[in-house]
Amino acid sequence: MSSKRILVVLFGPEGQGSFNESGAMGAERTRVRAPHHFIRTAWIEPREPDARAAALAKLCEEGWDLVVAHGGQGDEPVSRVAPAYPATAFAIAQ
């Protein structure tokens, strides 16, 4: 099985509980259950769509195989950024 570089992106400040924290916990469980993959969690705090897209683009420059945006907050940033990274797969988890 080939190893993949996977980035899980959460939008909003870390430590606020509920939806994003459950996504972070899911990423951590996946990291433990799939140790052959490199899985990183990144938080994008700004609420402004331009700032979110810029932060996501900067993360994508690191060369991820898969970027998973947690929640509908990722809809717009992913739609803006994904075309510039055709070698990266993108998913939005709801």
N, CA, C and O of each residue as an XYZ file, in Angstrom:
376
protein
N       0.854     -1.178      0.000
C       0.000      0.000      0.000
C       0.898      1.239      0.000
O       1.822      1.344      0.807
N       0.623      2.163     -0.900
C       1.460      3.359     -0.963
C       1.033      4.385      0.078
O      -0.146      4.524      0.401
N       2.003      5.076      0.576
C       1.771      6.102      1.582
C       1.279      7.387      0.917
O       1.752      7.754     -0.159
N       0.338      8.062      1.552
C      -0.208      9.321      1.057
C       0.026     10.418      2.081
O       0.078     10.180      3.288
N       0.164     11.628      1.554
C       0.256     12.824      2.402
C      -1.133     13.467      2.400
O      -1.626     13.916      1.366
N      -1.747     13.499      3.579
C      -3.129     13.969      3.705
C      -3.174     15.145      4.662
O      -2.646     15.088      5.773
N      -3.815     16.208      4.209
C      -3.999     17.402      5.038
C      -5.473     17.543      5.370
O      -6.319     17.563      4.475
N      -5.779     17.642      6.649
C      -7.142     17.897      7.114
C      -7.187     19.355      7.560
O      -6.439     19.763      8.449
N      -8.067     20.136      6.940
C      -8.154     21.568      7.219
C      -9.446     21.863      7.959
O     -10.531     21.457      7.542
N      -9.305     22.583      9.070
C     -10.447     23.008      9.865
C     -10.486     24.538      9.848
O      -9.450     25.191      9.975
N     -11.671     25.096      9.694
C     -11.821     26.543      9.591
C     -12.397     27.102     10.879
O     -13.464     26.686     11.331
N     -11.681     28.044     11.460
C     -12.068     28.650     12.722
C     -10.948     28.482     13.732
O      -9.963     27.794     13.460
N     -11.087     29.099     14.886
C     -10.040     28.993     15.910
C     -10.047     27.626     16.581
O     -11.101     27.045     16.839
N      -8.864     27.135     16.854
C      -8.711     25.865     17.551
C      -9.224     25.993     18.980
O      -9.106     27.046     19.606
N      -9.793     24.904     19.483
C     -10.212     24.869     20.876
C     -11.594     25.433     21.150
O     -11.934     25.702     22.302
N     -12.396     25.616     20.108
C     -13.724     26.191     20.300
C     -14.807     25.136     20.506
O     -15.973     25.471     20.716
N     -14.425     23.873     20.447
C     -15.377     22.805     20.708
C     -16.226     22.428     19.516
O     -16.025     22.937     18.413
N     -17.149     21.562     19.732
C     -18.181     21.078     18.829
C     -17.669     20.549     17.496
O     -16.806     19.672     17.463
N     -18.198     21.081     16.400
C     -18.011     20.536     15.063
C     -16.543     20.417     14.663
O     -16.106     19.342     14.252
N     -15.778     21.493     14.774
C     -14.374     21.439     14.375
C     -13.553     20.519     15.265
O     -12.680     19.799     14.780
N     -13.821     20.538     16.531
C     -13.079     19.657     17.430
C     -13.370     18.187     17.119
O     -12.480     17.344     17.227
N     -14.609     17.878     16.735
C     -14.907     16.493     16.363
C     -14.154     16.116     15.086
O     -13.717     14.974     14.944
N     -13.999     17.053     14.163
C     -13.203     16.804     12.966
C     -11.741     16.570     13.295
O     -11.101     15.692     12.717
N     -11.216     17.347     14.214
C      -9.823     17.177     14.636
C      -9.632     15.819     15.307
O      -8.623     15.151     15.085
N     -10.592     15.416     16.120
C     -10.499     14.105     16.773
C     -10.571     12.985     15.733
O      -9.878     11.975     15.859
N     -11.404     13.161     14.711
C     -11.480     12.168     13.643
C     -10.168     12.055     12.886
O      -9.738     10.953     12.545
N      -9.533     13.184     12.623
C      -8.232     13.163     11.951
C      -7.198     12.444     12.803
O      -6.373     11.694     12.281
N      -7.239     12.667     14.102
C      -6.294     12.001     15.006
C      -6.536     10.490     15.033
O      -5.583      9.711     15.014
N      -7.802     10.073     15.077
C      -8.107      8.642     15.041
C      -7.614      8.018     13.738
O      -7.086      6.905     13.737
N      -7.786      8.730     12.640
C      -7.321      8.228     11.350
C      -5.805      8.119     11.341
O      -5.256      7.156     10.806
N      -5.128      9.092     11.925
C      -3.664      9.067     12.007
C      -3.197      7.805     12.734
O      -2.225      7.171     12.323
N      -3.882      7.449     13.800
C      -3.518      6.264     14.586
C      -3.836      4.982     13.816
O      -3.055      4.031     13.838
N      -4.972      4.961     13.144
C      -5.417      3.745     12.451
C      -4.766      3.548     11.086
O      -4.807      2.448     10.534
N      -4.179      4.581     10.550
C      -3.537      4.490      9.228
C      -2.122      5.049      9.307
O      -1.815      6.049      8.657
N      -1.250      4.410     10.102
C       0.083      4.964     10.324
C       0.961      4.989      9.071
O       2.006      5.640      9.063
N       0.552      4.293      8.025
C       1.327      4.299      6.782
C       1.129      5.594      5.993
O       1.863      5.859      5.041
N       0.142      6.397      6.383
C      -0.074      7.703      5.754
C       0.444      8.809      6.673
O       0.460      8.665      7.895
N       0.863      9.907      6.063
C       1.236     11.089      6.841
C       0.014     12.002      6.850
O      -0.393     12.509      5.804
N      -0.569     12.210      8.026
C      -1.784     13.015      8.152
C      -1.489     14.195      9.064
O      -1.030     14.033     10.195
N      -1.761     15.372      8.550
C      -1.551     16.603      9.316
C      -2.867     17.351      9.421
O      -3.656     17.364      8.477
N      -3.102     17.971     10.562
C      -4.271     18.826     10.764
C      -3.818     20.273     10.794
O      -2.845     20.617     11.467
N      -4.525     21.115     10.065
C      -4.207     22.549     10.045
C      -5.480     23.341     10.312
O      -6.560     23.004      9.827
N      -5.324     24.391     11.089
C      -6.445     25.273     11.412
C      -6.275     26.579     10.646
O      -5.190     27.160     10.632
N      -7.338     27.033     10.017
C      -7.350     28.330      9.336
C      -8.365     29.193     10.076
O      -9.573     28.976      9.976
N      -7.862     30.169     10.815
C      -8.720     30.958     11.700
C      -9.518     32.077     11.032
O     -10.671     32.292     11.406
N      -8.958     32.795     10.065
C      -9.717     33.940      9.531
C     -11.083     33.532      8.994
O     -11.261     32.419      8.499
N     -12.029     34.433      9.097
C     -13.383     34.185      8.591
C     -13.573     34.712      7.168
O     -14.479     34.269      6.462
N     -12.740     35.641      6.748
C     -12.896     36.258      5.441
C     -12.538     35.256      4.341
O     -11.503     34.594      4.425
N     -13.374     35.138      3.318
C     -13.128     34.174      2.243
C     -11.763     34.343      1.569
O     -11.101     33.349      1.270
N     -11.335     35.579      1.326
C     -10.034     35.796      0.680
C      -8.894     35.295      1.557
O      -7.948     34.683      1.061
N      -8.980     35.552      2.855
C      -7.929     35.108      3.783
C      -7.918     33.591      3.903
O      -6.855     32.975      3.987
N      -9.095     32.995      3.910
C      -9.162     31.534      3.985
C      -8.563     30.902      2.735
O      -7.800     29.940      2.824
N      -8.907     31.440      1.581
C      -8.367     30.898      0.326
C      -6.851     31.068      0.271
O      -6.143     30.162     -0.168
N      -6.352     32.204      0.706
C      -4.900     32.444      0.696
C      -4.184     31.474      1.634
O      -3.130     30.938      1.291
N      -4.751     31.252      2.803
C      -4.138     30.322      3.760
C      -4.167     28.896      3.217
O      -3.198     28.153      3.373
N      -5.263     28.515      2.588
C      -5.347     27.178      2.014
C      -4.345     27.012      0.878
O      -3.696     25.971      0.771
N      -4.212     28.027      0.031
C      -3.244     27.961     -1.076
C      -1.828     27.796     -0.547
O      -1.040     27.029     -1.101
N      -1.504     28.506      0.513
C      -0.168     28.392      1.095
C       0.076     26.969      1.600
O       1.168     26.432      1.415
N      -0.911     26.361      2.226
C      -0.775     24.978      2.686
C      -0.626     24.019      1.511
O       0.143     23.060      1.583
N      -1.358     24.275      0.434
C      -1.305     23.385     -0.736
C       0.066     23.409     -1.398
O       0.434     22.455     -2.084
N       0.813     24.463     -1.209
C       2.159     24.539     -1.779
C       3.085     23.470     -1.196
O       4.153     23.208     -1.749
N       2.684     22.854     -0.090
C       3.489     21.815      0.552
C       3.381     20.477     -0.165
O       4.076     19.529      0.201
N       2.523     20.376     -1.180
C       2.457     19.178     -2.004
C       1.686     18.011     -1.416
O       2.231     16.912     -1.310
N       0.456     18.212     -1.037
C      -0.374     17.166     -0.456
C      -1.004     16.306     -1.541
O      -1.304     16.787     -2.633
N      -1.199     15.034     -1.231
C      -1.916     14.143     -2.141
C      -3.422     14.366     -2.027
O      -4.148     14.310     -3.019
N      -3.875     14.619     -0.810
C      -5.296     14.816     -0.533
C      -5.451     15.923      0.491
O      -4.762     15.943      1.511
N      -6.354     16.837      0.216
C      -6.724     17.887      1.170
C      -8.194     17.681      1.507
O      -9.052     17.711      0.625
N      -8.479     17.471      2.789
C      -9.843     17.295      3.261
C     -10.230     18.546      4.041
O      -9.656     18.834      5.090
N     -11.205     19.285      3.523
C     -11.723     20.464      4.220
C     -12.911     20.001      5.059
O     -13.855     19.406      4.540
N     -12.855     20.276      6.343
C     -13.906     19.829      7.257
C     -15.006     20.875      7.312
O     -14.810     21.970      7.838
N     -16.153     20.531      6.771
C     -17.322     21.398      6.861
C     -17.529     22.300      5.660
O     -16.636     22.502      4.838
N     -18.727     22.828      5.589
C     -19.117     23.713      4.495
C     -18.323     25.004      4.423
O     -18.336     25.681      3.395
N     -17.630     25.356      5.505
C     -16.780     26.543      5.478
C     -15.673     26.393      4.448
O     -15.061     27.379      4.036
N     -15.416     25.161      4.035
C     -14.373     24.909      3.051
C     -14.844     25.010      1.612
O     -14.022     24.985      0.696
N     -16.150     25.124      1.391
C     -16.673     25.164      0.027
C     -16.003     26.234     -0.831
O     -15.454     25.937     -1.892
N     -16.052     27.453     -0.371
C     -15.506     28.547     -1.177
C     -13.988     28.508     -1.289
O     -13.471     28.626     -2.400
N     -13.248     28.347     -0.193
C     -11.784     28.283     -0.337
C     -11.332     27.149     -1.264
O     -10.437     27.339     -2.087
N     -11.944     25.983     -1.132
C     -11.552     24.859     -1.987
C     -11.881     25.155     -3.441
O     -11.069     24.876     -4.324
N     -13.059     25.717     -3.708
C     -13.416     26.002     -5.102
C     -12.474     27.018     -5.727
O     -12.245     26.985     -6.936
N     -11.932     27.909     -4.932
C     -10.978     28.901     -5.444
C      -9.582     28.317     -5.664
O      -8.907     28.658     -6.635
N      -9.159     27.443     -4.765
C      -7.774     26.989     -4.735
C      -7.545     25.711     -5.548
O      -6.499     25.573     -6.182
N      -8.477     24.799     -5.542
C      -8.277     23.482     -6.158
C      -7.817     23.539     -7.615
O      -6.945     22.753     -7.985
N      -8.344     24.415     -8.458
C      -7.894     24.417     -9.860
C      -6.394     24.681    -10.036
O      -5.805     24.267    -11.035
N      -5.786     25.356     -9.085
C      -4.358     25.669     -9.186
C      -3.475     24.489     -8.768
O      -2.256     24.541     -8.930
N      -4.087     23.424     -8.230
C      -3.335     22.261     -7.747
C      -3.938     20.981     -8.330
O      -4.540     20.194     -7.599
N      -3.782     20.769     -9.627
C      -4.430     19.608    -10.267
C      -3.885     18.259     -9.810
O      -4.562     17.247     -9.993
N      -2.715     18.204     -9.235
C      -2.163     16.940     -8.756
C      -2.680     16.572     -7.364
O      -2.415     15.474     -6.875
N      -3.406     17.472     -6.733
C      -3.939     17.261     -5.392
C      -5.423     16.942     -5.489
O      -6.163     17.618     -6.204
N      -5.859     15.913     -4.769
C      -7.281     15.609     -4.664
C      -7.853     16.428     -3.503
O      -7.193     16.620     -2.482
N      -9.068     16.900     -3.672
C      -9.729     17.692     -2.633
C     -11.055     17.038     -2.269
O     -11.747     16.493     -3.129
N     -11.403     17.099     -0.985
C     -12.684     16.595     -0.516
C     -13.200     17.550      0.555
O     -12.427     18.133      1.315
N     -14.505     17.694      0.600
C     -15.137     18.481      1.664
C     -16.014     17.510      2.450
O     -16.952     16.920      1.912
N     -15.691     17.360      3.726
C     -16.436     16.452      4.590
C     -17.489     17.242      5.354
O     -17.190     18.271      5.960
N     -18.688     16.766      5.320
C     -19.780     17.448      6.018
C     -20.172     16.689      7.263
O     -21.076     17.110      7.983
